[in-house]
């Protein structure tokens, strides 16, 4: 088995984190270029690939973690998985609670980190299975999720879908996201199951990319070509399946999983192919540095922005004040983008400082 860890994997993680900060931190949500917004419902934009790419990279990291901890007893590995899942979920809850002025009766329970936690917990146990059984489990989740919509006669509409109904029944409407004008959480409980498949896709893609089967020649190009074919098949199936199960991030449909996983593989392969060129070295290094402490940077960026709303300058909160300064030198859409890019640069600076001190903060 090869021991190489592709720089491209670290670059993809850093680029995904940078994109996540970019799309989460516009100066004014009323003035955002269309590609930097999520699709309103069915369909995808560039922004809709950010979260599944993050899960994909978690799957990649899971491959290396699983390989290094292969000799541990199952009970010890299970304890580690459960502990990490609980810790990530708790951090997500605390982020929603900050600055701790929201009543517990109205606290949103689900969210990005909570989905990462639960999807990771599911995937981390599935990867214990042999390869064929892992693939069957992933396929089974996607098909079962589709069948749930069919067998419950659930629609794919915002107000009437099985994901929303389950969340309201189990968690209560007051604990769900209200961003679309009603109680519906895009990180719902049921839709977290197919999200785990994005993690499994990252695991399998990394396994195929870096592992040399016993008795076979070390032909990286051949492995990459096969992986590209798998990715194209995944995308093709997603586009066909879209007719019966629409590609939809908010519901995290099975077709959405196949599309984003396939594109994720192709992006990773592109980064691998460009890796040896000197022209990409500086860019690769910058993104690799960004991705060294992804959880810490993500949490810090969220807390940092929330703190803007706690303090005021000239009668407006700091978030609005900063955006107003940019509006004085640029038109609203550009000003909003510059605000976001400024934060991408700011947190790269934090990542670089940690890198220089060789500090890696992980859960």
N, C-alpha and C positions, 0 to 999 in steps of 0.2 A: 504493500500500500504506500502510495506516495505521501510524503510529509509536507509538500509544498502548500503554503497558504497564499493564494493569489492576492496580490495587492489590489486587484480590481474589486474584490469583495469589500475591502475596507473603504475604497473610493466610493462605491455604490452606497454604502451606509452613510458616509459623510455627505454626499450629494443629496441623499434622501432627507437627511436631517436639515440641511440648509434649505431645501425646498419646503419642508414642513414649516419652518420658521417664517419663510417668505410668504406662504399663503395664509398663515395664521395671524400675521401682524401687518395688515394694511393700515395706512394712516386713516382711511375713511372707508367703511364697508359700502358706502354709497357710490364710491368711485374706485372700482377695481376692474382691471382689464379682464375680459371674459375668460381667457384660459386659466386665470388664477382663481377662479371660482369653481366650486363643485357644480356638476350638472344638477339642475333643479330637481329632477327625478330620474326618469329613464335616460340612458346614455352615459357618456363619460367625457370629461375634459382631462387635460394634463394633470390637473390637481387631484383628480380621483385616483390616480396611480400612486400617490405619495404614501398613503397609509398601507395599502397592500404591499408596496415595495418594502416598507419598514418591517412588516411581518415576514416577508420573504427573507430579508437579511437576518432576522431573528432565527429563522430556520437554518440559515447558513452557519450562524454561530452555534446553534444547537448541535449541528453535525460535529464540529470540532470538540465541543464540550462532551458529547456522548462518547466520542472516540477516546478522549483522555480519561474519562471516568468509567471506562468499560469494565475494569476489574473490581469496582466497588460492589458491595452486596446490594441486592435489589431494595432492601429496606432502607439503606442509607441513601441510595439515589432517590427513592420515593420521598423521603423526608426532605431532601434538598429541593425537589420540584415543588412540593406543597408549600414549603417555607417561602420560596421565591415567588410563587403565585400569590400567596397571601400578602407578602410585603409589597409587591407591585400594585395589587388591588388597593391596599391601604393608602399608599402614596397617592393613587388616583383620587380616592375619596377626600384626602386631606387637601389636595389641590382644588377640588370643587368647594370645599368648606372655607378655604382661605378667602378673606381675612376673618373668618369665623364669626360672621354676622348673620349668616343664613340659619333659620330655624331648622332643627333636625327633621322636622315634619315635612320640610320642603327641599331637603338636600337631594340633589341628583345623585343617584347611586351608580349608574353606569357611565362610561366615558372611554376615552382613548386608552389610558393606562389600564383601566379595568378590563377592556377587551384584550389588550396585549397579555395581561395576566392570565385570563381564563383560556384564551386560545393557546398560549404557551403551555399551560398546565395540561390541556388535552393533547396537544401534539407531542409533548415531552414523554408522555406515557405510550403513545402510539409508536414512537420510534424504537421502542424496545422490541417490537415485532420484527420478524424476518422481512426481507424486502418485499416479497410478493404479498404478504399479509398487510404490510403498510400501504402498499398501493391499492389493495382492495378496500382497506379501511377508508382511505381518502375518497375513492370512487363511491363507496357506499354512503359516505356523509353527503356528498353532492347530490346523488340520486335521491336519497332519503329526504333531503331538504326540499327538493323539487316535488316529491310525492306528498309531502305534508301540505303544500299549497293546493295540490289537486284533490287529495282525499278530504280536506277540510273545506273545500269549495271557497278557499280564500282568494281574494283579488290581489292585485299588485298596486292598489291605490293607497294613497297616504292614510286616509281615514279608516280604511277597511282592509287590514291584512293581518295574518296570523301572528306576525312578529309583535305588532302593537298590542294585539289582544292579550297575548301571553304576558307581556311586560306589565300591562295595566292590572291583570289578574294577580300576578305574583308580587309586584313591587308597588303598585298604586300609581295613578296618574300624576300625583303631586311629586313623585320621585323621578319623573322622566324629563327629558329635554323638551322644551316648549318652543324651540326656535322656528318651527314652521307654523306656529299659530295654534297648535294643539299638542296634546301629550303624545309624543312619538320619539323614541330614542334610536338614532342611527347606529348605536352600538348595543343593540338589543341582545337579550339572552339567547334566543333561538338563533339569530343570525351570527352569533359568535361561533357556532359549530362550523359553518363553512369557512369562516375566517381562519380557523385552525388549519385548513387545507393549504392556505397561502404559506403558512409556516412549513408544512410538510413539503410543499413544492420547493422552497428554498433549501430544505434539508437534502432532498433527492437531487436537486440540480448541483449542489456542492459535492455530494457524494460522487456523482458521475463525472464531475469536472476534475476532481483531485485524486480519485481512487484508481489505482491500476489493478485490474483483476489479476489474481494469481495465475501465472502461466501464460499471460498474454503480453505482447510487446508494449512498451510505454509509448503509446501513440496519442499524444494530447490532441492533435488536429482531428483525428478520427472521433474521439470522444466529444469534442466540441461540435462536430458536424452532426452527430447523432442527437445531441442535446438541442441543437437548432431545429432539427426535424420534429422532435417532440414538442418544442415550443410552437412551431407553426401549426402542428396538428391541434394543439390546445386552443390556439386562437381561432382556427377554422371552426372547431366544434362550438366554441363560444358564440361565434357569429351566427351559426346555424341555429343553435339552441335559443338564441335571443328571440326567435319567432314565438316560442312557447313559454320561455322564462326570461323576461327582459333583463338586459344588462342594467343593473341598478345597484349603486354603492350603498344607498341608505338601507336597502333590504339585504345587501351583501349576497345577491343571488349566485347560484352555482355558475351561471354563465359569466358573471362578473369575476368570479374566482379564476375560471379558466383563462379569461382574457388577460387579466392582470398578471397571473402567474406566467403565461406565455410571453407576454411583453417583458416581464421582469427577467426571464431567462435570456431573451435576446439582448436586452440592455447589458446584462452581465457579460455575455459573450463578446459584445462590441467592446466593452471596457477591457476585457482580457486581450483581445486582438490589438488594441491600441497601446497596451501596457509597455511593450518593449521600446517604443519610439521615444527618442530624447525630447521631442517637441511637447510631449504630454507630461514629462516628468514633474515639472513645477506644479501643474494643475493637479496631478494625481497626489502629490505630497500634501498640497493644501487641503484637499478633500479627505485624505486619509487622516490628517490631524483632526479635522472636524469630527470625524466619526469615532474617535478613540474613547470619548466619554458621552455616548449618545443619551443615555437616561438622565445623567446629571445636567447636560446642556438643555435638554427638553424641559425638565422640571424648572430649572433656573429661568429659562426664557418665559415660561408661563407665569411664574411668581413675579418676575421683573415687570412684565406688562401689567399684571393685576395691581401692582403697587402704584402705577401711574394714576390710577383712579382714586387713590387715597389722599393725594396731595393736589393743591391747586395753585395756579399762578394767574394773576389778572382775572380772577373769577371763574376760570375753567380748569378742569383737571389737566394734569401734565400731558396725558395722551393727546388730548385735543390741542393743547398749547403747542406741543411740538409739531403737530400736523399743520397748525395755522402758520407756523414759521416757514414751513416748506411751501405752503400755498402762496406765500408772499413772493416766491421766486419761481414757481412752476405752476402749470395748470393742474387742476384737481387730480386727474388720473395719474399723471406723472409724479405729483407730490405724494400721493398715496403709495405709489411703488417705491419711491425714494425712501419713505419712512420704513417700509418693510426691508429694503436692501440695507439700510443703516443698521437694522437689528441683526440681519444675517452677518454683517461685518463685525458688529459688536461681540456677538457670541463666538465668532471665529477667533477673535482676540482672546476670549476666555479659554477656548479650547487650546489655543497656541500656548498660553501661559501654563496650562496644566501639562501640555506636552513637554515644554522646556524643563519643567520640574519632575517629569516622569511620573506624574500622578494619574492613576487610572481608578476611577470610582465606579464600581459595579455592584450589582445586587445579587 
